[in-house]
Amino acid sequence: MCPVRDENPHFLTPLVSHGLVVANVLAWVFLQGLGLEPALSTSVCQLGLIPGELLQRLPPGTAIPLGEGMPQCLIQGNPAWYTPLTSMFMHGGWLHLIGNMWFLWIFGNNVEDSMGHLRFLIFYLLCGLAAATLQVFSQPDSGLPMVGASGAIGGVMGGYVVLYPRVRVHMLVMFGFCVRTVAVPAVFMLGYWFLLQLLGGAVSMGKEGGGVAFWAHVGGFVAGAVLVLLFRDPKLMARHPAHGWRSA
């Protein structure tokens, strides 16, 4: 299921949401070389979050293979403390980047609208850090770099479902060869997404390998659902025709 749009007006210009999209795209272009080697592997190794390196569970000089035909990451002696932050702006491919930015574009403006620009920026970064924390402690010995904005964006979605559970979200759904647009309440669409992350995280427990950082998604979503209660501004929320369980 892919969200297309929501039926939720916003009143503030979403400067931070748009700025975060621009920042991620600029990082992809100038730090990751549009996904070309060696810039992609270098950025992932140096700016991605490696749990075993951050927690000093891996000896210096350990070589971590990223994939067939790609360079290896070498574990450094000193943990890079900044990688929980920089990893939020790194991506592993075009589809990874586009998918994350699309979800941020759909849901970010209304969450930013509920708390203002500066609060939203802090909220976003805290959700990303919470996501990274849970992922690190779910695989503390992992040498594979974690990259992507999806943990922080999971926090945006967690905040959205608490603020606007009944707002309808239009999604593209495939029925065989037929593609239809279906509108469902946000609590259904985002709740379904969260359930998939929980199931994926449960299956991935104890396994070493690349793929989706399910526990980062879970951690970000839960952090967003909790933090939004502290960051939302009641005066800004009062302008919305539908928030909480009120009808539009």
C-alpha positions as CSV (number, residue, x, y, z in Angstrom):
1,M,0.0,0.0,0.0
2,C,1.4,3.4,-1.0
3,P,-0.2,6.6,0.3
4,V,-1.1,9.2,-2.3
5,R,-2.5,12.0,-0.3
6,D,-4.5,12.7,2.9
7,E,-7.6,14.8,3.5
8,N,-6.0,17.0,6.1
9,P,-5.4,20.7,5.5
10,H,-2.4,22.5,6.9
11,F,-2.1,26.1,7.9
12,L,1.6,26.7,8.3
13,T,4.0,26.6,5.4
14,P,5.9,23.3,6.2
15,L,9.3,24.9,6.0
16,V,11.0,22.2,8.1
17,S,9.4,19.2,6.3
18,H,10.4,20.7,3.0
19,G,13.8,21.6,4.3
20,L,14.4,18.0,5.5
21,V,13.5,16.7,2.1
22,V,16.0,19.1,0.5
23,A,18.7,18.2,3.0
24,N,18.3,14.5,2.3
25,V,18.4,15.0,-1.5
26,L,21.5,17.2,-1.1
27,A,23.2,14.6,1.0
28,W,22.4,12.0,-1.7
29,V,23.8,14.2,-4.5
30,F,27.0,15.6,-2.8
31,L,27.9,13.0,-0.2
32,Q,26.6,9.9,-1.8
33,G,27.4,10.7,-5.4
34,L,23.9,9.9,-6.6
35,G,24.4,6.3,-5.6
36,L,27.6,5.8,-7.7
37,E,30.7,4.1,-6.3
38,P,32.9,4.7,-4.5
39,A,30.9,7.6,-3.0
40,L,28.0,5.4,-2.0
41,S,30.0,2.9,-0.1
42,T,32.3,5.5,1.5
43,S,29.3,7.5,2.8
44,V,27.6,4.5,4.1
45,C,30.7,3.3,6.0
46,Q,31.8,6.6,7.3
47,L,28.4,8.3,8.0
48,G,26.2,5.2,8.6
49,L,25.5,3.9,12.1
50,I,27.4,0.6,12.8
51,P,26.1,-0.8,16.1
52,G,29.1,-2.9,16.9
53,E,31.5,0.0,16.3
54,L,29.4,2.5,18.3
55,L,29.3,0.1,21.3
56,Q,32.9,-1.0,20.7
57,R,31.8,-4.6,20.4
58,L,33.9,-5.2,17.3
59,P,37.7,-5.1,17.2
60,P,39.4,-2.3,15.2
61,G,40.3,-3.3,11.6
62,T,37.4,-5.7,11.3
63,A,36.3,-5.8,7.6
64,I,32.5,-5.8,7.0
65,P,31.4,-6.8,3.5
66,L,28.6,-4.6,2.2
67,G,27.6,-6.7,-0.8
68,E,28.9,-8.4,-3.9
69,G,31.1,-6.1,-6.0
70,M,31.1,-3.4,-3.2
71,P,34.0,-2.3,-1.0
72,Q,34.3,-3.4,2.6
73,C,33.8,-1.2,5.7
74,L,36.7,-1.2,8.2
75,I,35.8,-0.8,11.8
76,Q,37.7,2.1,13.4
77,G,39.2,2.2,16.8
78,N,37.2,5.1,18.1
79,P,33.4,5.0,17.7
80,A,32.0,7.7,15.6
81,W,29.5,9.4,18.0
82,Y,27.9,11.5,15.3
83,T,26.7,8.6,13.2
84,P,23.3,8.3,14.9
85,L,22.6,11.7,13.5
86,T,24.3,11.5,10.1
87,S,22.8,8.1,9.4
88,M,19.4,9.8,9.2
89,F,20.4,11.6,6.1
90,M,22.1,8.7,4.2
91,H,20.3,6.2,2.0
92,G,21.2,3.0,0.3
93,G,19.6,3.6,-3.1
94,W,17.2,5.7,-5.2
95,L,14.1,3.8,-4.2
96,H,15.1,4.0,-0.5
97,L,15.5,7.8,-0.8
98,I,12.3,8.4,-2.8
99,G,10.2,6.2,-0.6
100,N,11.3,7.9,2.6
101,M,10.9,11.4,1.2
102,W,7.4,10.6,-0.1
103,F,6.2,9.5,3.3
104,L,7.7,12.6,4.9
105,W,6.0,14.8,2.2
106,I,2.6,13.2,2.9
107,F,2.6,13.2,6.7
108,G,5.2,15.7,7.8
109,N,3.3,18.9,7.0
110,N,0.4,18.2,9.4
111,V,2.6,17.1,12.2
112,E,4.7,20.3,11.8
113,D,1.4,22.2,11.7
114,S,0.5,20.9,15.1
115,M,3.7,22.1,16.9
116,G,5.4,24.8,14.8
117,H,8.7,24.7,13.0
118,L,11.4,24.6,15.7
119,R,9.5,22.1,17.8
120,F,9.0,19.9,14.8
121,L,12.7,19.9,13.9
122,I,13.6,18.8,17.5
123,F,10.8,16.2,17.5
124,Y,12.0,14.8,14.2
125,L,15.6,14.5,15.3
126,L,14.6,12.9,18.7
127,C,12.5,10.3,16.9
128,G,15.4,9.5,14.7
129,L,17.7,9.1,17.7
130,A,15.2,6.9,19.5
131,A,14.9,4.7,16.3
132,A,18.7,4.3,16.1
133,T,18.9,3.5,19.8
134,L,16.4,0.6,19.6
135,Q,18.0,-0.8,16.4
136,V,21.5,-0.7,18.0
137,F,20.3,-2.6,21.1
138,S,18.4,-5.1,19.0
139,Q,21.7,-6.0,17.2
140,P,24.5,-4.7,19.4
141,D,27.2,-6.8,17.7
142,S,26.2,-6.0,14.1
143,G,28.9,-4.6,11.8
144,L,26.4,-3.6,9.1
145,P,25.9,0.1,8.7
146,M,22.3,1.4,9.3
147,V,21.3,4.3,7.0
148,G,18.0,6.0,6.2
149,A,15.5,8.5,7.4
150,S,12.8,5.9,7.9
151,G,13.2,5.8,11.7
152,A,12.6,9.5,12.1
153,I,9.8,9.4,9.5
154,G,8.3,6.5,11.5
155,G,8.2,9.0,14.4
156,V,6.3,11.4,12.2
157,M,3.8,8.7,11.4
158,G,3.5,7.8,15.0
159,G,2.7,11.4,15.8
160,Y,0.3,11.7,12.9
161,V,-1.8,8.7,14.0
162,V,-2.1,10.1,17.5
163,L,-3.1,13.5,16.3
164,Y,-5.3,12.6,13.3
165,P,-6.5,9.0,13.6
166,R,-9.7,9.4,11.6
167,V,-8.4,11.6,8.8
168,R,-8.7,9.6,5.5
169,V,-5.6,8.7,3.7
170,H,-5.8,7.8,0.0
171,M,-3.7,4.8,-1.0
172,L,-2.8,2.9,-4.1
173,V,-3.7,-0.7,-3.7
174,M,-2.9,-3.5,-6.3
175,F,-5.5,-6.2,-6.9
176,G,-3.6,-8.5,-9.3
177,F,-3.1,-6.4,-12.4
178,C,-5.7,-3.8,-11.3
179,V,-4.5,-0.7,-9.4
180,R,-7.1,1.2,-7.4
181,T,-7.2,4.2,-5.0
182,V,-8.7,3.4,-1.6
183,A,-9.4,5.9,1.2
184,V,-9.0,4.6,4.7
185,P,-8.6,6.2,8.2
186,A,-5.1,7.0,9.1
187,V,-5.3,4.7,12.1
188,F,-5.9,1.8,9.8
189,M,-3.1,2.6,7.3
190,L,-0.5,3.5,9.8
191,G,-1.5,0.9,12.3
192,Y,-1.1,-1.8,9.6
193,W,2.3,-0.4,8.7
194,F,3.4,-0.5,12.4
195,L,2.1,-4.1,12.7
196,L,4.3,-5.1,9.7
197,Q,7.3,-3.6,11.4
198,L,6.7,-5.5,14.6
199,L,6.3,-8.7,12.7
200,G,9.4,-8.1,10.7
201,G,11.4,-7.2,13.8
202,A,10.3,-10.3,15.6
203,V,11.3,-12.5,12.6
204,S,14.7,-10.7,12.3
205,M,15.7,-11.2,16.0
206,G,19.0,-13.0,16.3
207,K,19.7,-12.9,12.6
208,E,22.7,-11.1,11.0
209,G,22.3,-9.6,7.6
210,G,21.3,-6.6,5.6
211,G,17.8,-5.5,4.8
212,V,15.2,-3.4,6.6
213,A,15.9,-2.0,10.1
214,F,12.5,-3.0,11.5
215,W,13.3,-2.1,15.1
216,A,14.4,1.4,14.1
217,H,10.9,1.8,12.5
218,V,9.2,0.5,15.7
219,G,11.4,2.7,17.9
220,G,10.7,5.8,15.9
221,F,7.0,5.2,15.7
222,V,6.6,4.7,19.4
223,A,8.8,7.7,20.2
224,G,6.7,9.8,17.9
225,A,3.4,8.7,19.4
226,V,4.7,9.6,22.9
227,L,6.6,12.8,22.1
228,V,3.8,14.3,20.1
229,L,1.8,14.6,23.3
230,L,4.6,16.9,24.7
231,F,5.4,18.8,21.5
232,R,2.0,19.6,20.1
233,D,0.6,23.1,20.6
234,P,-3.1,23.2,21.6
235,K,-3.6,26.6,20.0
236,L,-2.3,25.3,16.7
237,M,-4.3,22.1,17.0
238,A,-7.5,24.0,17.6
239,R,-7.5,25.2,14.0
240,H,-7.8,21.7,12.5
241,P,-11.2,20.5,11.5
242,A,-10.4,17.0,12.6
243,H,-8.0,16.0,15.3
244,G,-8.2,13.2,17.9
245,W,-11.3,11.2,17.3
246,R,-13.5,14.1,16.3
247,S,-15.1,14.0,12.9
248,A,-14.1,16.3,10.1
